[in-house]
Amino acid sequence: MPLFVIPYPIIDPIAFSIGPLAVRWYGLAYMSGILLGWLYGRYLLSRPDLWNGKPPMTISQADDFLLWITLGIVVGGRLGFVLFYEPSYFWANPLEIPAVWNGGMSFHGGLLGVVIAVYLFARSKNINSLSLGDIASAATPFGLFFGRIANFINSEVVGRVSDVPWAMVFPGAGDAPRHPSQLYEAALEGVLLFVVLALLIRGGALKRPGLIVGSFAAVYALTRGFCEFFREPDAQLGFLWGGLTMGMLLSVPLFLYGVAQIAYALRRPAHAAAS
């Protein structure tokens, strides 16, 4: 073992218990990400100057949307994990599908769930779906950050074996030190992505519906693809074609969509200021 391996800070996955009810860090992470994202969305809607006039929806509608997007994240994320990563296991154990408290959520599945929630809510409320998508995209890095921290606490989706000085030995992943790839993803997919989108918003991106959606998709795909080089592939899948991982493959169409959406948003005229 390398001399400078950092001890893994073992943290009980259960944050606290109330009688027979165990509250896990995993659930708290998702709750924190969703609530902070909702508050950030409300903040963006309270700034008419960011939209060059009237925001696309009211604060009250944003509050109503909270339930829709929560269902999209949880249902989509779980079904995405079931279908993309472990279909054979869940086919044999269907009662395990709802057990989200045991971990196992797919970002790409959650993204599809959010897209469906955005489309349905926007249609039902006569809201510009791209502008609603911009708000959801700007708020998503909160959930990504806390979700990766929860992965770290649960010692899941661990990194590849490494001899870097900050490598850690994760419980249940053998004796070899590994990249703390969950922290890399928290920093890049969470913090860096939020900063990039916030700077774009400050520069007037919300005035062009869909620009934040496309920027989110493209930047997330790049950061996720980069982090996959340090993350151990899922044991049930391993490496795929040419040494690629499932996370890399799923990020390719997301990146292409993001670039196309950015080009589409920039070709259309910016919203005119409301009189």
C-alpha positions as CSV (number, residue, x, y, z in Angstrom):
1,M,0.0,0.0,0.0
2,P,1.4,3.5,-0.8
3,L,2.7,5.3,2.1
4,F,0.5,8.4,1.8
5,V,-2.9,6.7,1.3
6,I,-5.6,8.9,3.0
7,P,-7.7,6.9,5.5
8,Y,-11.3,6.6,4.3
9,P,-13.6,8.5,6.7
10,I,-16.1,5.8,7.6
11,I,-19.5,7.4,8.1
12,D,-22.6,5.5,9.1
13,P,-25.0,5.5,6.1
14,I,-27.8,6.2,8.6
15,A,-27.8,9.8,9.6
16,F,-30.2,9.4,12.5
17,S,-33.1,7.2,13.6
18,I,-36.5,8.1,14.9
19,G,-37.9,5.0,16.5
20,P,-38.0,2.3,13.9
21,L,-37.5,4.9,11.1
22,A,-33.9,5.2,9.8
23,V,-33.1,8.4,8.0
24,R,-30.2,7.8,5.6
25,W,-27.6,10.3,4.2
26,Y,-28.6,9.1,0.7
27,G,-32.2,10.3,1.2
28,L,-31.1,13.5,2.9
29,A,-28.7,14.2,0.0
30,Y,-31.5,14.0,-2.6
31,M,-33.8,16.0,-0.4
32,S,-31.2,18.8,0.1
33,G,-30.4,18.9,-3.6
34,I,-34.1,19.2,-4.6
35,L,-34.9,21.8,-1.9
36,L,-31.9,24.0,-2.7
37,G,-32.6,23.7,-6.4
38,W,-36.2,24.8,-5.8
39,L,-35.0,27.8,-3.8
40,Y,-32.5,28.7,-6.5
41,G,-35.2,28.5,-9.1
42,R,-37.5,30.8,-7.1
43,Y,-34.5,33.2,-6.8
44,L,-34.1,33.2,-10.6
45,L,-37.8,33.9,-11.1
46,S,-37.6,36.8,-8.7
47,R,-35.1,38.6,-11.0
48,P,-37.0,40.0,-14.0
49,D,-33.8,41.6,-15.2
50,L,-32.4,38.1,-15.9
51,W,-35.2,37.5,-18.3
52,N,-35.2,40.9,-19.9
53,G,-38.7,41.4,-18.7
54,K,-41.4,39.2,-17.2
55,P,-40.2,35.7,-16.0
56,P,-41.8,32.8,-17.8
57,M,-43.7,31.5,-14.7
58,T,-44.8,32.7,-11.3
59,I,-43.3,31.8,-7.9
60,S,-46.5,29.9,-7.1
61,Q,-46.1,27.8,-10.3
62,A,-42.6,27.0,-9.3
63,D,-43.8,25.8,-6.0
64,D,-46.3,23.5,-7.8
65,F,-43.5,22.2,-10.0
66,L,-41.5,21.0,-7.1
67,L,-43.7,17.8,-6.8
68,W,-43.5,17.1,-10.5
69,I,-39.7,17.4,-10.7
70,T,-39.2,15.3,-7.5
71,L,-41.2,12.5,-9.0
72,G,-39.3,12.8,-12.3
73,I,-36.0,12.6,-10.5
74,V,-36.8,9.7,-8.2
75,V,-38.9,7.6,-10.6
76,G,-36.7,8.3,-13.7
77,G,-33.4,7.9,-11.8
78,R,-34.4,4.5,-10.3
79,L,-35.9,3.1,-13.5
80,G,-32.9,4.3,-15.4
81,F,-30.6,2.4,-13.1
82,V,-32.8,-0.7,-13.4
83,L,-32.8,-0.6,-17.2
84,F,-29.3,0.7,-18.0
85,Y,-27.2,-1.0,-15.4
86,E,-28.8,-4.0,-13.7
87,P,-31.8,-5.2,-15.8
88,S,-31.1,-8.9,-15.2
89,Y,-30.9,-8.6,-11.5
90,F,-34.1,-6.6,-11.1
91,W,-35.9,-8.9,-13.6
92,A,-35.2,-11.7,-11.1
93,N,-35.9,-9.5,-8.1
94,P,-38.7,-7.1,-9.1
95,L,-39.6,-6.3,-5.5
96,E,-36.2,-4.6,-5.1
97,I,-37.0,-2.0,-7.8
98,P,-38.6,0.5,-5.3
99,A,-35.8,0.1,-2.7
100,V,-34.1,3.4,-3.6
101,W,-32.8,3.7,0.0
102,N,-30.3,0.9,-0.8
103,G,-28.7,3.2,-3.5
104,G,-28.8,2.8,-7.2
105,M,-29.9,5.9,-9.1
106,S,-29.0,6.8,-12.7
107,F,-28.4,10.4,-13.6
108,H,-29.3,9.8,-17.2
109,G,-32.6,8.1,-16.2
110,G,-33.3,11.0,-13.8
111,L,-32.7,13.4,-16.6
112,L,-35.3,11.7,-18.8
113,G,-37.7,11.8,-15.9
114,V,-37.1,15.6,-15.5
115,V,-37.5,16.1,-19.2
116,I,-40.9,14.4,-19.1
117,A,-41.9,16.4,-16.0
118,V,-40.9,19.7,-17.6
119,Y,-42.8,18.9,-20.8
120,L,-46.0,17.8,-19.1
121,F,-46.0,20.7,-16.5
122,A,-45.2,23.3,-19.1
123,R,-48.0,22.0,-21.4
124,S,-50.5,21.9,-18.6
125,K,-49.7,25.5,-17.4
126,N,-49.0,27.0,-20.9
127,I,-45.4,27.8,-20.0
128,N,-42.5,27.9,-22.4
129,S,-41.0,24.5,-21.9
130,L,-37.5,25.6,-22.8
131,S,-37.5,28.4,-20.2
132,L,-38.8,26.0,-17.6
133,G,-36.0,23.6,-18.7
134,D,-33.5,26.4,-18.2
135,I,-34.6,26.8,-14.6
136,A,-34.5,23.1,-13.9
137,S,-31.1,22.8,-15.6
138,A,-29.6,25.7,-13.6
139,A,-30.8,24.1,-10.3
140,T,-29.7,20.5,-11.1
141,P,-26.0,20.9,-10.0
142,F,-27.2,21.1,-6.4
143,G,-28.6,17.6,-6.6
144,L,-25.6,16.3,-8.5
145,F,-23.3,17.6,-5.8
146,F,-25.1,16.2,-2.8
147,G,-25.8,12.9,-4.7
148,R,-22.1,12.4,-5.2
149,I,-21.3,13.2,-1.6
150,A,-23.9,10.5,-0.7
151,N,-22.2,8.0,-3.0
152,F,-18.9,8.8,-1.1
153,I,-20.5,8.2,2.3
154,N,-22.1,4.9,1.1
155,S,-18.7,3.8,-0.4
156,E,-20.3,3.2,-3.8
157,V,-19.4,3.9,-7.4
158,V,-15.8,3.9,-6.2
159,G,-12.8,5.0,-8.3
160,R,-10.2,3.0,-10.1
161,V,-7.1,1.6,-8.4
162,S,-4.5,4.3,-8.1
163,D,-1.2,5.3,-6.4
164,V,-2.0,9.0,-6.1
165,P,-1.3,10.5,-2.6
166,W,-5.0,11.1,-2.0
167,A,-6.1,7.6,-2.9
168,M,-8.3,5.8,-0.4
169,V,-9.2,2.2,0.5
170,F,-12.9,1.9,0.3
171,P,-14.9,-0.6,2.4
172,G,-16.1,-3.5,0.3
173,A,-13.8,-2.6,-2.7
174,G,-10.8,-4.7,-1.8
175,D,-7.5,-3.7,-0.2
176,A,-6.1,-1.5,-3.1
177,P,-6.3,2.3,-2.7
178,R,-8.5,4.0,-5.3
179,H,-9.4,7.4,-6.6
180,P,-12.1,9.1,-4.6
181,S,-13.9,9.6,-7.9
182,Q,-17.2,10.5,-6.1
183,L,-15.5,13.7,-4.9
184,Y,-14.1,14.5,-8.4
185,E,-17.7,14.2,-9.7
186,A,-19.1,16.3,-6.8
187,A,-16.5,19.1,-7.7
188,L,-16.9,19.0,-11.5
189,E,-20.6,17.9,-12.0
190,G,-21.7,19.9,-9.1
191,V,-19.6,22.9,-8.2
192,L,-18.0,23.6,-11.6
193,L,-21.2,23.0,-13.6
194,F,-23.1,25.4,-11.3
195,V,-20.5,28.1,-11.7
196,V,-20.4,27.8,-15.5
197,L,-24.2,28.0,-15.7
198,A,-24.4,30.9,-13.1
199,L,-21.9,32.9,-15.2
200,L,-23.9,32.3,-18.4
201,I,-27.1,33.4,-16.6
202,R,-25.3,36.5,-15.3
203,G,-24.4,37.2,-19.0
204,G,-28.0,37.0,-20.1
205,A,-28.4,33.4,-21.1
206,L,-32.0,33.1,-19.7
207,K,-33.1,35.6,-22.3
208,R,-32.5,32.9,-24.9
209,P,-34.8,30.0,-24.1
210,G,-33.0,26.7,-24.2
211,L,-29.5,28.1,-24.0
212,I,-29.0,26.9,-20.3
213,V,-30.5,23.6,-21.2
214,G,-28.0,23.0,-24.0
215,S,-25.1,24.3,-21.9
216,F,-26.0,22.1,-19.0
217,A,-26.2,19.0,-21.3
218,A,-22.9,19.7,-23.0
219,V,-20.9,20.7,-19.9
220,Y,-22.3,17.8,-17.8
221,A,-21.5,15.3,-20.6
222,L,-17.9,16.6,-20.7
223,T,-17.4,16.5,-17.0
224,R,-19.0,13.1,-16.6
225,G,-17.0,11.7,-19.4
226,F,-13.8,13.0,-17.9
227,C,-14.6,11.6,-14.4
228,E,-15.3,8.2,-16.0
229,F,-11.6,7.8,-16.6
230,F,-11.1,7.7,-12.8
231,R,-14.3,5.8,-11.8
232,E,-14.4,2.0,-11.7
233,P,-16.9,0.7,-14.2
234,D,-20.0,-1.0,-12.8
235,A,-19.1,-4.6,-11.9
236,Q,-22.0,-6.1,-13.8
237,L,-21.1,-4.2,-17.0
238,G,-17.3,-3.7,-16.9
239,F,-15.6,-2.0,-19.8
240,L,-17.6,-1.9,-23.1
241,W,-16.4,-1.3,-26.6
242,G,-12.9,0.1,-26.9
243,G,-12.5,0.5,-23.1
244,L,-15.6,2.8,-22.9
245,T,-17.9,2.7,-19.9
246,M,-21.7,3.0,-19.9
247,G,-21.4,6.5,-18.4
248,M,-19.3,7.5,-21.4
249,L,-21.6,6.0,-23.9
250,L,-24.7,7.7,-22.4
251,S,-22.9,11.0,-22.3
252,V,-22.2,11.1,-26.1
253,P,-25.8,11.7,-27.2
254,L,-26.3,14.1,-24.3
255,F,-23.3,16.2,-25.5
256,L,-24.5,16.2,-29.1
257,Y,-27.9,17.3,-28.0
258,G,-26.4,20.0,-25.9
259,V,-24.4,21.4,-28.8
260,A,-27.4,21.3,-31.1
261,Q,-29.6,23.0,-28.5
262,I,-27.0,25.8,-27.9
263,A,-26.9,26.4,-31.7
264,Y,-30.7,26.5,-31.9
265,A,-31.0,28.9,-28.9
266,L,-28.4,31.3,-30.4
267,R,-30.0,31.4,-33.8
268,R,-33.3,32.6,-32.3
269,P,-33.7,36.2,-31.2
270,A,-33.4,37.1,-27.5
271,H,-36.5,38.0,-25.6
272,A,-37.4,41.6,-25.9
273,A,-37.7,43.6,-22.7
274,A,-41.3,43.8,-21.4
275,S,-42.9,47.2,-21.6
